Amino acid sequence: MENQYCKVGTVTPIAANRNTIHLLEYQYQNFLDKASNMEYTDAKLIEFFEQKAQKIKKVLENMMG
């Protein structure tokens, strides 16, 4: 039997186009909204949402140049 290499967890890069930027901006705002929403009182969950928002912001900044 021939060896097969599985690429589990690989990431396909997102091309910088208008739809992608719009989607990332939506996700960024969504995570910020969740972090500031008073329903989420768990500090670790708030921190998680803020970190996700910051990662998306960094990707957006790199895409915009």
C-alpha angles and dihedrals in degrees: 000000000000121000115252124198116211118207098210112173096015116146125222110216116243115234114233104250134138096261092050093049090048091050093049092048089052092049091047092053091043092056091046090051092050091049092052096041111112092218089076105070096161107107093208091053091049090049090050092053092047092050091050090050092050092050091051090047090054091051090049092050090051092049093049091050 
